[in-house]
Amino acid sequence: MPDYKGMYYILFNKITDTVNQLTQVQQEVEEMYINCQSNNIQIINDNKISNKKSN
């Protein structure tokens, strides 16, 4: 009989590791963008999105 509990723990741990790696890479790239000398950050307010959420 397969060890489902063991398989679940392996899968869960690998997924958790992958999510942590992706989060770390995202933070590194965000830092690169923030530190870029030619950054041109614009805040966009889209009323269509906020209206859809309130319905």
Backbone bond lengths (Angstrom), bond angles and torsions (degrees), N, CA, C in turn:
res aa  C-N    CA-C-N  psi(-1)  N-CA   C-N-CA  omega(-1)  CA-C   N-CA-C  phi
1 M - - - 1.458 - - 1.531 108.70 -
2 P 1.329 117.27 132.62 1.463 120.31 -179.52 1.526 112.08 -62.46
3 D 1.319 115.03 147.94 1.469 121.18 178.24 1.530 108.13 -87.73
4 Y 1.328 116.40 83.07 1.461 121.25 -176.30 1.520 112.28 -62.79
5 K 1.315 116.60 -37.79 1.464 120.02 179.58 1.531 110.01 -63.31
6 G 1.314 116.97 -45.16 1.457 121.05 178.42 1.524 111.76 -63.71
7 M 1.340 115.86 -41.73 1.466 119.62 178.50 1.522 110.64 -64.07
8 Y 1.324 116.68 -40.27 1.463 120.91 179.01 1.524 110.27 -62.21
9 Y 1.324 117.97 -45.32 1.462 121.13 -179.26 1.530 111.44 -63.21
10 I 1.313 117.21 -40.70 1.466 120.36 177.42 1.527 109.95 -62.24
11 L 1.319 117.13 -48.59 1.459 121.72 179.89 1.529 111.05 -60.93
12 F 1.325 116.83 -46.96 1.464 121.38 -179.12 1.530 110.81 -59.97
13 N 1.322 116.96 -44.96 1.463 120.69 -178.76 1.523 111.83 -65.97
14 K 1.314 117.52 -40.30 1.466 120.52 178.95 1.526 110.92 -66.36
15 I 1.322 116.87 -41.81 1.468 120.38 178.12 1.523 110.02 -64.17
16 T 1.322 117.76 -43.20 1.459 121.52 178.43 1.522 110.91 -61.15
17 D 1.320 117.66 -43.87 1.469 121.28 177.70 1.523 111.01 -60.29
18 T 1.326 116.25 -43.15 1.461 120.83 -178.64 1.525 111.19 -65.31
19 V 1.312 117.39 -43.48 1.465 120.99 178.06 1.527 110.16 -61.64
20 N 1.314 117.39 -42.08 1.465 120.66 178.52 1.522 111.41 -63.84
21 Q 1.332 117.46 -40.08 1.465 120.93 178.01 1.525 110.87 -64.81
22 L 1.319 117.31 -42.92 1.461 120.72 179.02 1.526 111.21 -63.89
23 T 1.314 116.99 -39.91 1.460 120.96 177.83 1.521 110.93 -62.93
24 Q 1.319 116.70 -42.77 1.466 121.05 179.22 1.531 111.07 -63.69
25 V 1.319 117.15 -44.15 1.462 120.86 179.62 1.529 110.34 -64.60
26 Q 1.312 116.98 -41.20 1.459 120.67 178.40 1.523 110.45 -60.09
27 Q 1.327 117.23 -44.57 1.458 120.99 179.83 1.528 111.19 -63.96
28 E 1.325 117.26 -39.34 1.463 120.95 178.33 1.530 111.12 -62.99
29 V 1.334 116.36 -44.03 1.458 120.32 -179.30 1.533 110.49 -68.26
30 E 1.324 117.46 -37.83 1.464 120.31 176.58 1.524 110.46 -61.89
31 E 1.324 117.53 -41.43 1.465 121.37 177.23 1.521 110.59 -62.70
32 M 1.331 116.75 -41.26 1.462 120.39 177.58 1.525 110.35 -60.18
33 Y 1.316 116.61 -43.19 1.461 121.18 -179.19 1.520 110.68 -66.25
34 I 1.322 117.03 -44.70 1.460 121.09 -179.29 1.528 110.98 -62.18
35 N 1.319 116.60 -38.60 1.459 121.37 -177.75 1.525 113.59 -82.65
36 C 1.321 117.25 -4.98 1.459 121.27 178.91 1.519 109.20 -65.49
37 Q 1.319 117.20 135.22 1.461 121.05 -176.15 1.521 112.85 -71.05
38 S 1.297 117.97 -25.74 1.463 119.96 -176.83 1.530 111.42 -105.51
39 N 1.320 116.91 34.85 1.467 117.48 -178.75 1.522 109.93 -74.22
40 N 1.288 114.77 139.13 1.450 122.42 -179.15 1.521 106.67 -132.51
41 I 1.312 116.27 80.14 1.457 121.83 -175.52 1.523 109.01 -85.73
42 Q 1.321 116.04 129.73 1.451 121.34 178.50 1.520 108.87 -126.07
43 I 1.311 115.84 137.84 1.468 120.95 176.08 1.518 107.32 -95.65
44 I 1.309 116.19 126.16 1.460 121.58 -177.66 1.519 107.97 -111.08
45 N 1.325 116.41 126.84 1.456 121.74 177.43 1.523 107.77 -104.76
46 D 1.303 116.07 113.78 1.458 121.27 -178.40 1.524 108.38 -110.08
47 N 1.325 116.41 105.30 1.466 121.21 -177.26 1.517 112.29 -66.65
48 K 1.332 117.70 -26.23 1.465 120.31 179.88 1.537 110.38 -62.06
49 I 1.313 116.72 -39.98 1.456 119.95 -179.06 1.517 109.88 -68.38
50 S 1.334 118.41 -45.85 1.453 119.97 -178.09 1.522 111.53 -67.54
51 N 1.328 118.17 -32.05 1.471 120.71 177.44 1.521 110.75 -68.96
52 K 1.329 117.92 -37.10 1.458 120.47 179.36 1.520 111.10 -65.69
53 K 1.327 116.82 -36.10 1.456 120.10 -179.27 1.519 112.54 -69.40
54 S 1.323 117.10 -31.27 1.461 119.57 -176.54 1.519 112.76 -82.08
55 N 1.343 117.55 -13.24 1.478 120.39 -179.96 1.476 112.40 -77.37
